[in-house]
Amino acid sequence: MNYNNYNLNTTTMKRYLLLFAMVLCGVLSASAQLTVDKSTLCPSFAVDGKIMITTPAEGLWGVATSWKDDWMSDWVYASPQLKEQSGEWTILSGEMKIGDGVMFVRDSYRQLKDGLVQCRRRYEWRGKQTLEGVNLSVRWRMQGDAMQTFIPGVLYYGNKNGAKVNPNIIPVYNGQAGEFAIFEDHRYPIPFVMLENVKESCAAALHTTPSPVRGAVLSDQWWSMGVEAGEGYTDFVLYTGPIGYNGKHSVAKALQFTPMAYGNTYINMEPGRIVEKEFYVEFYPIAAEGTGFQRPIYTALDIYKPYDANSFTDFQTIVEEKYRFAKNRWIDFGNGAVGFDMYEPSLNKEIVMGWCGQAASPGYALQVLSERLDDPAIKSMVQQSLDFLSTYPVDEATGMFKLRYNGSQYHGSDHVSCGQGMYNFAKAIVAARKNKKSYDTSKWEAFLRKACDGQARRILSDEWSPRSTDEAFYVAPLIIASKLFKNKQYLAAAEKASKLYADRHLKMNGCYWGGTLDATCEDKEGSWAAFQAFINMYEQTKEQKYLDWAKHAMDVCLSYVVVWDIPLPAGRLADYNFRSTGWTVVSPQNQHIDVYGVLFAPEVYRMGEYLKDERLCNLAKVMYRTCFQLTNAYGSQGEQLQQTNFAQHGDMSNVYKLRGGYSEGWTVFWITAHFLNAAARFEEMGVEP
């Protein structure tokens, strides 16, 4: 392999790839074990004799006994007084005096494998009167300065890219003393928090079993989890409700552009009340900066096992129903201007490529699915729709093209949509060539050539410096077009773009971002853009570095995937006993879940085959099939599901009533198109999820 053209220096890149491969192959394994000090009975974690995770100096257990100024106060601490062994469980217990009563506390620890310990903490109030206004806690202290933090779906190594654009809108965290980032359990798609200590080449994660709290003063109060930074250390924390971020206590990331107050999150414990919390502490070495987040994702998959695809609607039914709805979006403006409408006909009429419109997607997908669907109308819709989209004006200098047609004019352009439109054109041409004389692709090919010529020229110029990861969406269509048209310049542009994004993102000092148009921060769409680019480069070149990069970007994508069924309060989601496993959080700015994960489910499956990891294959099936939930009798689905305290539509005045809502009126066409597009890619793989 030739690394000499990389922006990363050659030696660093070789070391990174070698260590990365060692991790993948299991050569590096954690030697960290839970140890209990013989004199203090306090537990800790160490690697090679160096203690890195401890309990706070005040004590293993802490209870805040009052609530002042929107936060916990008047802490009481205790340390273990008794150690017992029961089979594989190490049990530490003790008591703390609170007022006229006693709080009995017990931890039960079990080493599951190197570096991973399960714990069950038990608080039992043995006083005679109800203990009011208290908060229970779990706190583990990791040594290190300004450590990087990863919170799935919420905080990506500080959200550095989003912080440059809108630091007051998204969570931002730099690990400086006094900073904190603490969120509700039900906000976590994968319930863990990670800290990465680059200096010591190690990382740690606190996993939790999410749960609401008995005795809470709020009607839907859950445990919370996050981090708090001090001088030379950072604490992993679990609390019975308190949350906060960006320097503000008792606020929830409840709206797209602003937080909302979410206070009085304490509990009351009547005599005899027991509150328990299960969590896992994971400690392990890392091969390189920016990789610490990866291991706990797979640990969480092992814990939650989100693989029950057969409990959801079958693949054939999904394809048929999504196709039935797609036909309802077919519109004809006259004079050959036909295609798939982005909106409900009652809202608007517009044929839009990319992003929310995805008008070019059926031109590929329906070709591949035609035998399964057995509808003679497919051929005409494919030919006519792509012929019309081929008339959209292309700027030959840049390869950018107009994306929207409203019956009278073409307008709008952006990198995300242009890249996605080019990809669908490229896939449609490949599918049509396989069908041989079934379709006339001359107009499609002319359009794609013109776009690729301009994009390749622009990317290969010395002036090219993309703002975000959005332009990674050009890589896959350029690779396909390079084969279709035997054009080496297209592949050269794809290679240059891939190298640039690897340089920018592999260390996570700026995570993949900018892949969606309604948020300007880290997002799963930006991660998908890089993932799609890297896996296509690997399949084109078979070079190991691209597979390694693809896994890195895929793992960021997976961090947005919900791996557990979040219990929901009364509301539109609970009406259908909705199950959240397999759905995806949008971004740190937009905290609802959606069906977008179906689009990259086939690539997750392919990675499972390349890496020989059956977990990925099984997860990909769930990701596709679970997202058909809530499809109504018309075949329609809304875009935004409120699994946590966040909303973008409807009555957003009461933060305590947001969770469990469903914005079912925003039914833009991508929701249907992505199902068909992913189904076609599964079909090409010979896989029926």
C-alpha positions as CSV (number, residue, x, y, z in Angstrom):
1,M,0.0,0.0,0.0
2,N,1.2,3.5,-0.8
3,Y,0.7,6.0,2.1
4,N,3.0,8.7,0.8
5,N,0.2,10.9,-0.6
6,Y,-1.6,11.1,2.7
7,N,-1.9,14.2,4.7
8,L,-1.2,12.1,7.8
9,N,2.5,11.4,7.8
10,T,3.6,8.0,6.5
11,T,4.9,6.6,9.8
12,T,1.8,7.7,11.8
13,M,-0.5,6.1,9.2
14,K,1.3,2.8,9.2
15,R,1.3,2.6,13.0
16,Y,-2.4,3.5,13.1
17,L,-3.3,0.9,10.5
18,L,-1.2,-1.8,12.2
19,L,-2.6,-1.1,15.6
20,F,-6.1,-0.9,14.2
21,A,-5.7,-4.3,12.5
22,M,-4.4,-5.7,15.8
23,V,-7.5,-4.6,17.6
24,L,-9.7,-6.1,14.9
25,C,-7.9,-9.4,15.1
26,G,-7.9,-9.4,18.9
27,V,-4.1,-9.2,19.3
28,L,-4.6,-6.4,21.8
29,S,-6.7,-7.4,24.7
30,A,-7.6,-5.8,28.0
31,S,-5.8,-6.9,31.1
32,A,-7.8,-4.6,33.4
33,Q,-9.4,-6.3,36.3
34,L,-11.5,-5.1,39.2
35,T,-9.5,-5.1,42.4
36,V,-10.7,-4.4,46.0
37,D,-8.3,-2.7,48.4
38,K,-7.7,-4.9,51.4
39,S,-7.7,-2.0,53.9
40,T,-10.3,0.4,52.6
41,L,-12.4,-2.2,50.7
42,C,-12.8,0.3,47.8
43,P,-12.8,-1.1,44.3
44,S,-10.6,0.2,41.4
45,F,-9.4,-0.7,37.9
46,A,-5.7,-0.8,36.8
47,V,-3.7,-1.8,33.8
48,D,-0.2,-3.1,34.2
49,G,-0.3,-2.1,37.8
50,K,-1.3,1.5,37.2
51,I,-4.7,2.4,38.8
52,M,-6.8,4.5,36.4
53,I,-10.3,4.2,37.7
54,T,-11.2,4.7,41.4
55,T,-14.0,5.7,43.6
56,P,-14.1,9.4,44.8
57,A,-12.1,10.2,47.9
58,E,-15.3,11.0,49.8
59,G,-16.5,7.5,49.5
60,L,-17.9,4.8,47.2
61,W,-21.5,5.8,47.8
62,G,-23.1,9.2,47.8
63,V,-26.6,10.6,48.5
64,A,-27.6,14.2,48.0
65,T,-30.0,15.0,50.9
66,S,-31.5,18.2,49.6
67,W,-32.2,20.2,46.5
68,K,-31.0,23.9,46.2
69,D,-30.6,26.3,43.3
70,D,-31.8,23.7,40.8
71,W,-29.3,21.1,41.7
72,M,-28.3,18.5,44.3
73,S,-26.7,19.5,47.6
74,D,-25.8,18.4,51.1
75,W,-24.1,15.2,50.1
76,V,-23.6,12.3,52.6
77,Y,-20.9,9.7,51.7
78,A,-20.0,6.2,52.9
79,S,-17.4,3.6,52.2
80,P,-17.7,-0.2,52.4
81,Q,-17.7,-1.8,55.8
82,L,-18.0,-5.5,54.7
83,K,-16.7,-7.6,51.9
84,E,-18.3,-11.0,51.0
85,Q,-17.8,-13.5,48.2
86,S,-20.8,-15.4,46.8
87,G,-19.8,-17.6,43.9
88,E,-18.5,-15.3,41.2
89,W,-20.0,-12.2,42.9
90,T,-17.9,-9.9,45.1
91,I,-20.3,-8.0,47.5
92,L,-19.5,-4.8,49.3
93,S,-21.9,-3.3,51.8
94,G,-22.2,-0.6,54.3
95,E,-24.4,2.0,56.0
96,M,-24.7,5.8,56.0
97,K,-26.5,7.8,58.6
98,I,-28.9,10.4,57.2
99,G,-30.8,12.4,59.8
100,D,-32.4,10.0,62.2
101,G,-32.3,7.1,59.9
102,V,-29.9,4.8,58.1
103,M,-29.4,4.1,54.4
104,F,-28.2,0.6,53.7
105,V,-26.1,0.3,50.6
106,R,-24.7,-2.8,48.8
107,D,-22.8,-3.3,45.6
108,S,-22.5,-6.7,43.9
109,Y,-19.7,-7.0,41.3
110,R,-19.1,-9.8,38.8
111,Q,-16.2,-9.9,36.3
112,L,-17.7,-10.9,33.0
113,K,-14.5,-10.7,30.9
114,D,-11.2,-8.8,30.9
115,G,-12.0,-5.2,31.4
116,L,-15.7,-5.6,31.9
117,V,-17.4,-5.7,35.3
118,Q,-21.1,-5.9,36.0
119,C,-22.4,-4.2,39.1
120,R,-25.8,-4.0,40.9
121,R,-26.1,-1.2,43.4
122,R,-28.8,-1.3,46.1
123,Y,-30.0,1.6,48.2
124,E,-32.4,0.7,51.0
125,W,-33.9,3.4,53.3
126,R,-34.3,2.1,56.9
127,G,-35.5,5.3,58.5
128,K,-38.8,5.7,60.2
129,Q,-39.9,8.8,58.2
130,T,-40.0,9.4,54.5
131,L,-36.7,10.7,53.2
132,E,-37.7,13.6,51.0
133,G,-35.8,15.6,48.3
134,V,-32.9,13.2,47.8
135,N,-30.8,11.9,44.9
136,L,-29.0,8.7,44.8
137,S,-25.8,8.4,42.7
138,V,-23.2,6.2,41.1
139,R,-19.8,7.8,40.6
140,W,-16.5,6.4,39.1
141,R,-13.4,8.5,38.8
142,M,-11.0,8.2,35.8
143,Q,-7.6,9.8,36.0
144,G,-6.5,12.1,33.2
145,D,-6.7,15.7,32.0
146,A,-9.2,17.0,29.4
147,M,-10.2,13.5,28.3
148,Q,-12.4,13.1,25.2
149,T,-16.0,12.1,25.7
150,F,-18.3,10.1,23.6
151,I,-22.1,9.9,24.3
152,P,-24.0,8.0,21.6
153,G,-26.3,10.2,19.6
154,V,-25.5,13.2,21.8
155,L,-21.8,14.1,22.2
156,Y,-19.0,13.1,19.7
157,Y,-15.6,13.9,21.2
158,G,-16.9,17.3,22.2
159,N,-19.0,18.0,19.0
160,K,-16.1,20.1,17.8
161,N,-17.5,20.7,14.3
162,G,-20.9,21.7,15.5
163,A,-19.4,23.9,18.2
164,K,-17.8,26.0,15.5
165,V,-21.3,26.7,14.0
166,N,-23.8,26.7,16.9
167,P,-22.3,26.0,20.3
168,N,-25.4,27.3,22.1
169,I,-27.7,24.9,20.3
170,I,-26.0,21.6,20.6
171,P,-24.3,19.9,23.6
172,V,-20.6,20.9,23.7
173,Y,-18.0,19.5,26.1
174,N,-14.2,19.8,26.2
175,G,-13.4,18.0,29.4
176,Q,-12.2,21.1,31.3
177,A,-12.6,21.2,35.0
178,G,-16.2,22.2,36.0
179,E,-17.8,21.0,32.7
180,F,-20.6,18.4,32.8
181,A,-22.8,16.6,30.3
182,I,-25.6,14.6,31.9
183,F,-28.7,13.3,30.1
184,E,-31.8,11.1,30.6
185,D,-31.4,7.4,30.3
186,H,-34.1,7.3,27.6
187,R,-32.1,9.8,25.4
188,Y,-29.4,7.2,24.8
189,P,-29.7,5.0,21.7
190,I,-26.8,2.9,23.2
191,P,-26.7,3.4,26.9
192,F,-23.1,4.1,27.7
193,V,-20.7,7.0,28.2
194,M,-17.0,6.7,27.1
195,L,-13.9,8.6,28.2
196,E,-10.7,8.3,26.1
197,N,-7.3,9.0,27.7
198,V,-4.9,9.4,24.7
199,K,-1.8,10.0,26.9
200,E,-2.3,6.7,28.6
201,S,-3.5,4.9,25.5
202,C,-6.6,3.7,27.3
203,A,-10.4,4.3,27.5
204,A,-13.3,3.4,29.7
205,A,-17.0,3.2,29.4
206,L,-19.9,3.2,31.9
207,H,-22.8,1.2,30.6
208,T,-26.2,1.4,32.3
209,T,-29.4,-0.6,32.3
210,P,-31.8,2.3,31.7
211,S,-34.7,2.6,34.1
212,P,-37.3,5.1,35.5
213,V,-37.1,5.9,39.2
214,R,-39.6,4.8,41.8
215,G,-40.4,7.6,44.3
216,A,-39.7,10.4,41.7
217,V,-41.6,13.6,42.0
218,L,-42.0,13.9,38.2
219,S,-44.5,11.6,36.4
220,D,-41.9,10.3,33.9
221,Q,-38.6,10.7,35.7
222,W,-35.7,8.4,34.8
223,W,-32.1,7.8,35.9
224,S,-29.6,10.0,34.2
225,M,-26.0,9.4,33.1
226,G,-23.0,11.4,32.0
227,V,-19.7,12.9,33.0
228,E,-18.4,15.7,35.3
229,A,-14.8,16.9,34.9
230,G,-12.5,17.9,37.7
231,E,-8.8,18.8,38.0
232,G,-6.9,15.9,36.6
233,Y,-9.9,13.5,36.5
234,T,-13.4,13.0,35.1
235,D,-16.2,11.3,36.9
236,F,-18.7,9.0,35.3
237,V,-22.0,9.6,37.0
238,L,-25.4,8.1,37.3
239,Y,-28.2,10.1,39.2
240,T,-31.8,9.5,40.0
241,G,-32.9,12.2,37.6
242,P,-30.8,15.4,37.5
243,I,-29.6,16.4,34.0
244,G,-27.7,19.4,32.4
245,Y,-25.2,20.4,29.8
246,N,-23.4,23.5,28.4
247,G,-22.9,24.8,31.9
248,K,-26.6,24.8,32.8
249,H,-28.0,22.5,35.5
250,S,-31.6,21.1,35.2
251,V,-32.1,21.7,31.5
252,A,-33.1,19.2,28.8
253,K,-32.1,19.3,25.1
254,A,-35.8,19.6,24.3
255,L,-36.1,21.8,21.2
256,Q,-34.2,22.1,18.0
257,F,-32.7,25.5,18.9
258,T,-32.9,25.8,22.6
259,P,-33.0,23.8,25.9
260,M,-36.0,23.8,28.3
261,A,-35.9,23.9,32.1
262,Y,-36.2,20.4,33.6
263,G,-35.8,20.7,37.3
264,N,-37.0,19.3,40.6
265,T,-35.6,15.9,39.6
266,Y,-35.3,14.4,43.1
267,I,-37.0,11.5,44.8
268,N,-38.8,10.7,48.0
269,M,-38.1,7.4,49.8
270,E,-40.6,6.1,52.2
271,P,-39.5,3.6,55.0
272,G,-38.4,0.3,53.5
273,R,-38.0,1.7,49.9
274,I,-35.4,0.0,47.9
275,V,-33.9,1.5,44.7
276,E,-31.5,-0.5,42.6
277,K,-29.3,0.4,39.6
278,E,-27.5,-2.0,37.3
279,F,-24.4,-0.8,35.4
280,Y,-21.2,-2.1,33.8
281,V,-17.7,-0.6,34.0
282,E,-15.5,-1.3,31.1
283,F,-11.8,-0.4,30.9
284,Y,-9.4,-1.3,28.0
285,P,-6.4,-0.2,26.1
286,I,-6.8,1.6,22.7
287,A,-4.6,1.4,19.6
288,A,-4.9,5.0,18.5
289,E,-6.6,8.3,19.1
290,G,-10.2,8.4,18.1
291,T,-10.9,4.6,18.5
292,G,-12.0,4.5,22.2
293,F,-15.7,4.7,21.3
294,Q,-15.7,1.5,19.2
295,R,-15.3,-1.3,21.7
296,P,-18.3,-0.3,24.0
297,I,-20.6,-0.3,21.0
298,Y,-20.0,-4.0,20.5
299,T,-20.1,-4.7,24.2
300,A,-23.6,-3.1,24.2
301,L,-24.6,-5.3,21.3
302,D,-23.5,-8.3,23.4
303,I,-25.5,-7.0,26.4
304,Y,-28.7,-6.1,24.6
305,K,-28.7,-8.6,21.7
306,P,-31.0,-6.5,19.4
307,Y,-31.3,-9.3,16.8
308,D,-35.0,-10.4,16.8
309,A,-35.9,-9.4,13.2
310,N,-38.6,-12.0,12.9
311,S,-40.8,-10.2,15.5
312,F,-41.2,-7.4,12.9
313,T,-43.1,-7.2,9.5
314,D,-41.6,-9.5,6.8
315,F,-39.4,-8.2,4.0
316,Q,-41.9,-8.9,1.1
317,T,-44.7,-7.1,2.8
318,I,-42.6,-4.1,3.5
319,V,-41.5,-3.9,-0.1
320,E,-45.0,-4.2,-1.5
321,E,-46.5,-1.7,0.9
322,K,-43.8,0.9,0.3
323,Y,-44.2,0.5,-3.5
324,R,-47.9,0.9,-3.1
325,F,-47.4,4.2,-1.3
326,A,-44.7,5.3,-3.8
327,K,-47.2,5.0,-6.7
328,N,-49.5,7.4,-4.8
329,R,-46.8,10.0,-5.0
330,W,-46.5,9.8,-8.8
331,I,-47.4,13.2,-10.4
332,D,-47.6,14.6,-13.9
333,F,-47.0,18.3,-14.6
334,G,-47.4,17.7,-18.4
335,N,-44.9,17.9,-21.2
336,G,-43.0,15.0,-19.9
337,A,-42.4,16.5,-16.4
338,V,-43.3,13.4,-14.4
339,G,-41.9,11.8,-11.2
340,F,-42.3,11.2,-7.5
341,D,-43.6,14.0,-5.4
342,M,-41.7,14.9,-2.3
343,Y,-44.8,16.0,-0.4
344,E,-48.4,15.0,0.3
345,P,-50.4,16.3,-2.7
346,S,-52.5,18.4,-0.3
347,L,-49.3,20.2,0.9
348,N,-47.3,20.8,-2.2
349,K,-46.2,19.4,-5.6
350,E,-42.5,19.2,-6.2
351,I,-40.2,16.6,-7.7
352,V,-37.0,16.8,-5.7
353,M,-33.7,14.8,-6.0
354,G,-31.7,13.9,-2.9
355,W,-32.3,14.6,0.8
356,C,-36.1,14.5,1.6
357,G,-37.3,14.1,-2.0
358,Q,-35.3,11.2,-3.4
359,A,-37.1,11.3,-6.7
360,A,-34.2,9.5,-8.5
361,S,-34.2,6.6,-6.0
362,P,-37.1,4.6,-7.5
363,G,-35.4,4.7,-10.9
364,Y,-32.8,2.4,-9.5
365,A,-34.7,0.5,-6.8
366,L,-37.8,-0.5,-8.9
367,Q,-35.6,-2.0,-11.6
368,V,-34.1,-4.4,-9.2
369,L,-37.3,-5.1,-7.4
370,S,-39.5,-5.5,-10.5
371,E,-39.7,-9.3,-10.5
372,R,-40.6,-9.3,-6.8
373,L,-43.3,-6.6,-7.4
374,D,-44.6,-7.9,-10.7
375,D,-46.1,-4.7,-11.9
376,P,-45.9,-3.8,-15.6
377,A,-46.2,-0.1,-14.8
378,I,-42.7,-0.1,-13.3
379,K,-40.8,0.1,-16.6
380,S,-42.7,3.2,-17.7
381,M,-42.3,4.9,-14.4
382,V,-38.5,4.2,-14.3
383,Q,-37.9,5.4,-17.8
384,Q,-40.1,8.5,-17.6
385,S,-38.9,9.6,-14.2
386,L,-35.2,9.4,-14.9
387,D,-35.6,10.9,-18.4
388,F,-37.3,13.9,-16.8
389,L,-34.7,14.2,-14.0
390,S,-32.0,14.2,-16.7
391,T,-33.3,17.5,-17.8
392,Y,-32.4,19.2,-14.6
393,P,-29.7,21.9,-15.4
394,V,-26.1,21.0,-14.6
395,D,-23.3,23.5,-14.1
396,E,-20.6,22.0,-16.2
397,A,-17.8,23.8,-14.3
398,T,-18.7,22.4,-10.9
399,G,-21.0,19.4,-11.6
400,M,-23.6,20.9,-9.3
401,F,-27.2,20.7,-10.6
402,K,-30.6,22.0,-9.8
403,L,-32.6,19.7,-7.5
404,R,-36.2,20.8,-7.4
405,Y,-38.9,21.3,-10.0
406,N,-42.3,22.8,-9.0
407,G,-44.1,22.7,-12.3
408,S,-42.7,26.0,-13.6
409,Q,-39.0,26.2,-12.7
410,Y,-35.9,24.3,-11.5
411,H,-34.2,25.6,-8.3
412,G,-32.0,24.8,-5.4
413,S,-28.7,22.9,-5.0
414,D,-26.6,21.4,-2.3
415,H,-23.8,18.8,-2.0
416,V,-25.8,16.2,0.0
417,S,-28.6,16.0,-2.6
418,C,-26.3,16.2,-5.6
419,G,-24.2,13.3,-4.3
420,Q,-27.3,11.2,-3.5
421,G,-28.9,12.0,-6.9
422,M,-25.7,11.0,-8.7
423,Y,-25.5,7.8,-6.8
424,N,-29.1,6.8,-7.8
425,F,-28.4,7.6,-11.4
426,A,-25.2,5.6,-11.4
427,K,-27.0,2.6,-9.8
428,A,-29.9,2.9,-12.2
429,I,-27.5,2.8,-15.2
430,V,-25.8,-0.3,-13.8
431,A,-29.1,-2.0,-13.2
432,A,-30.4,-1.1,-16.7
433,R,-27.2,-2.5,-18.4
434,K,-27.8,-5.7,-16.6
435,N,-31.3,-5.7,-18.1
436,K,-29.7,-5.0,-21.4
437,K,-32.3,-3.6,-23.9
438,S,-35.1,-3.0,-21.3
439,Y,-34.2,0.7,-20.9
440,D,-32.8,3.6,-22.9
441,T,-30.1,5.1,-20.7
442,S,-28.7,7.6,-23.1
443,K,-30.2,10.6,-21.3
444,W,-29.3,9.3,-17.9
445,E,-25.7,8.7,-18.9
446,A,-25.3,12.1,-20.4
447,F,-26.6,13.7,-17.2
448,L,-24.3,11.6,-15.0
449,R,-21.3,12.2,-17.2
450,K,-21.8,15.9,-17.1
451,A,-22.2,15.9,-13.3
452,C,-19.2,13.6,-12.7
453,D,-17.0,15.6,-15.1
454,G,-17.6,18.8,-13.1
455,Q,-17.4,17.2,-9.7
456,A,-14.1,15.4,-10.5
457,R,-12.6,18.5,-11.9
458,R,-13.7,20.5,-8.8
459,I,-12.4,17.9,-6.3
460,L,-9.1,17.4,-8.1
461,S,-8.4,21.1,-8.1
462,D,-5.9,22.5,-5.6
463,E,-8.7,24.9,-4.3
464,W,-11.0,22.1,-3.2
465,S,-11.6,22.2,0.6
466,P,-15.0,20.9,1.6
467,R,-16.7,22.4,4.6
468,S,-18.1,19.2,6.0
469,T,-18.4,15.5,5.3
470,D,-21.3,16.1,3.0
471,E,-19.2,15.9,-0.1
472,A,-18.3,12.3,0.8
473,F,-21.6,11.5,-0.9
474,Y,-19.8,12.0,-4.3
475,V,-17.3,9.2,-3.7
476,A,-19.6,6.2,-4.4
477,P,-21.1,7.6,-7.6
478,L,-17.7,8.6,-8.9
479,I,-16.4,5.1,-8.3
480,I,-19.4,3.6,-10.1
481,A,-19.1,6.1,-13.0
482,S,-15.4,5.4,-13.3
483,K,-16.3,1.8,-14.2
484,L,-19.3,2.7,-16.3
485,F,-17.4,5.2,-18.5
486,K,-13.8,3.9,-18.0
487,N,-12.8,7.3,-16.6
488,K,-9.7,7.3,-14.3
489,Q,-10.2,10.9,-13.3
490,Y,-13.4,10.0,-11.5
491,L,-11.6,7.3,-9.5
492,A,-8.8,9.7,-8.7
493,A,-11.3,12.2,-7.4
494,A,-12.9,9.5,-5.2
495,E,-9.5,8.5,-3.8
496,K,-8.6,12.1,-3.0
497,A,-11.9,12.7,-1.2
498,S,-11.6,9.5,0.8
499,K,-8.1,10.4,1.9
500,L,-9.1,13.8,3.0
501,Y,-12.0,12.6,5.1
502,A,-9.8,9.9,6.7
503,D,-7.3,12.5,7.6
504,R,-10.0,14.7,9.1
505,H,-12.0,12.2,11.0
506,L,-10.1,9.0,12.0
507,K,-8.7,10.7,15.1
508,M,-12.2,12.1,16.0
509,N,-10.7,15.6,16.6
510,G,-13.6,16.5,14.4
511,C,-16.3,13.9,13.9
512,Y,-18.2,13.2,10.7
513,W,-20.8,16.0,10.2
514,G,-22.9,18.1,7.9
515,G,-24.8,15.2,6.1
516,T,-28.3,16.6,6.8
517,L,-29.6,19.9,5.8
518,D,-31.6,20.9,8.9
519,A,-28.8,20.7,11.4
520,T,-25.2,22.0,11.3
521,C,-23.4,19.6,13.5
522,E,-22.2,16.0,13.9
523,D,-24.9,13.7,12.5
524,K,-25.5,10.2,11.3
525,E,-26.0,11.3,7.7
526,G,-22.4,12.7,7.6
527,S,-21.2,9.5,9.1
528,W,-23.1,7.5,6.5
529,A,-21.5,9.6,3.8
530,A,-18.1,8.6,4.9
531,F,-19.1,5.0,5.5
532,Q,-20.6,4.7,2.0
533,A,-17.4,6.3,0.5
534,F,-15.0,4.0,2.4
535,I,-16.8,0.8,1.8
536,N,-17.1,1.5,-1.9
537,M,-13.4,2.3,-2.1
538,Y,-12.7,-1.0,-0.4
539,E,-14.9,-2.9,-2.9
540,Q,-13.2,-1.1,-5.8
541,T,-9.6,-1.5,-4.6
542,K,-9.7,-4.4,-2.0
543,E,-7.1,-2.3,0.0
544,Q,-7.3,-3.1,3.8
545,K,-7.0,0.6,4.8
546,Y,-10.4,1.3,3.2
547,L,-12.0,-1.5,5.1
548,D,-10.5,-0.2,8.3
549,W,-11.8,3.3,7.6
550,A,-15.2,1.9,6.7
551,K,-15.4,0.2,10.0
552,H,-14.6,3.4,11.9
553,A,-17.3,5.4,10.0
554,M,-19.8,2.5,10.3
555,D,-19.2,2.4,14.1
556,V,-20.1,6.0,14.3
557,C,-23.2,5.3,12.3
558,L,-24.1,2.4,14.6
559,S,-23.8,4.7,17.7
560,Y,-27.0,6.4,16.5
561,V,-28.9,3.1,16.3
562,V,-31.1,2.3,19.2
563,V,-30.3,-1.1,20.7
564,W,-33.1,-1.4,23.3
565,D,-36.8,-1.0,23.5
566,I,-37.4,2.3,25.3
567,P,-40.5,2.2,27.5
568,L,-42.9,5.0,26.6
569,P,-45.5,7.0,28.4
570,A,-49.1,7.2,27.2
571,G,-49.1,8.8,23.7
572,R,-49.1,8.1,20.0
573,L,-46.1,5.7,20.2
574,A,-47.5,3.7,23.2
575,D,-50.8,3.4,21.3
576,Y,-49.0,0.9,19.0
577,N,-46.8,-0.7,21.6
578,F,-43.9,0.9,19.6
579,R,-40.5,-0.8,19.8
580,S,-37.5,1.5,19.3
581,T,-34.8,-1.1,18.7
582,G,-33.2,-0.5,15.4
583,W,-34.4,3.0,14.8
584,T,-31.8,5.9,14.6
585,V,-31.3,9.2,16.4
586,V,-30.8,12.0,14.0
587,S,-28.1,14.2,15.4
588,P,-27.0,16.0,18.6
589,Q,-29.2,18.9,17.5
590,N,-32.3,17.0,16.5
591,Q,-32.8,14.3,19.1
592,H,-35.8,12.5,17.7
593,I,-35.6,9.1,16.0
594,D,-36.3,8.2,12.4
595,V,-36.1,5.4,9.8
596,Y,-32.9,6.6,8.2
597,G,-31.0,3.6,9.3
598,V,-32.7,1.4,6.8
599,L,-30.7,3.2,4.1
600,F,-27.3,1.9,5.4
601,A,-28.5,-1.4,6.7
602,P,-27.3,-3.3,3.6
603,E,-23.8,-1.9,4.1
604,V,-23.9,-2.9,7.7
605,Y,-24.7,-6.4,6.5
606,R,-21.9,-6.4,4.0
607,M,-19.5,-5.3,6.7
608,G,-20.7,-8.2,8.8
609,E,-19.6,-10.5,6.0
610,Y,-16.3,-8.8,5.4
611,L,-15.4,-8.8,9.1
612,K,-17.0,-12.2,9.8
613,D,-19.1,-10.7,12.5
614,E,-22.6,-12.2,12.5
615,R,-23.8,-9.5,15.0
616,L,-23.7,-7.0,12.2
617,C,-25.6,-9.1,9.8
618,N,-28.3,-9.8,12.4
619,L,-28.5,-6.1,13.4
620,A,-28.9,-5.0,9.8
621,K,-32.0,-7.2,9.4
622,V,-33.6,-5.6,12.5
623,M,-32.7,-2.1,11.3
624,Y,-34.6,-2.7,8.1
625,R,-37.6,-4.4,9.4
626,T,-38.3,-2.6,12.6
627,C,-38.7,0.7,10.9
628,F,-41.9,-0.3,9.1
629,Q,-43.7,0.1,12.4
630,L,-46.4,2.8,12.5
631,T,-47.1,2.5,8.8
632,N,-50.8,3.2,8.5
633,A,-53.5,1.8,6.2
634,Y,-52.5,4.3,3.5
635,G,-48.9,3.1,3.6
636,S,-47.8,6.4,5.1
637,Q,-45.3,7.0,8.0
638,G,-44.3,10.2,9.7
639,E,-40.7,11.3,10.1
640,Q,-40.3,12.3,13.7
641,L,-40.8,10.0,16.7
642,Q,-40.3,11.4,20.2
643,Q,-38.6,8.7,22.3
644,T,-37.2,11.3,24.7
645,N,-37.8,14.9,25.9
646,F,-37.5,16.4,22.5
647,A,-39.8,17.7,19.8
648,Q,-39.8,19.8,16.6
649,H,-43.5,20.0,15.8
650,G,-46.8,20.4,17.5
651,D,-47.4,21.8,21.0
652,M,-43.9,22.2,22.4
653,S,-44.7,24.3,25.4
654,N,-44.6,21.6,28.1
655,V,-41.3,19.7,28.4
656,Y,-43.0,17.1,30.5
657,K,-45.4,16.1,27.7
658,L,-43.0,15.8,24.8
659,R,-41.9,12.2,25.2
660,G,-44.1,9.6,23.5
661,G,-45.3,12.0,20.8
662,Y,-45.3,11.4,17.0
663,S,-45.2,13.9,14.2
664,E,-47.0,11.8,11.6
665,G,-48.0,14.6,9.2
666,W,-44.5,15.3,7.8
667,T,-44.4,12.4,5.3
668,V,-41.7,13.5,2.8
669,F,-40.9,10.9,0.2
670,W,-37.5,9.8,1.5
671,I,-39.2,7.7,4.1
672,T,-40.6,5.5,1.4
673,A,-37.7,5.8,-1.1
674,H,-35.0,4.6,1.4
675,F,-37.0,1.4,2.1
676,L,-37.1,0.6,-1.6
677,N,-33.5,1.6,-2.2
678,A,-32.2,-0.5,0.6
679,A,-34.4,-3.4,-0.4
680,A,-32.9,-3.3,-3.9
681,R,-29.4,-3.4,-2.5
682,F,-30.3,-6.4,-0.3
683,E,-31.8,-8.0,-3.4
684,E,-28.6,-7.5,-5.3
685,M,-26.7,-9.2,-2.4
686,G,-29.1,-12.2,-2.5
687,V,-30.1,-11.4,1.1
688,E,-33.7,-11.3,2.3
689,P,-33.6,-9.6,5.7
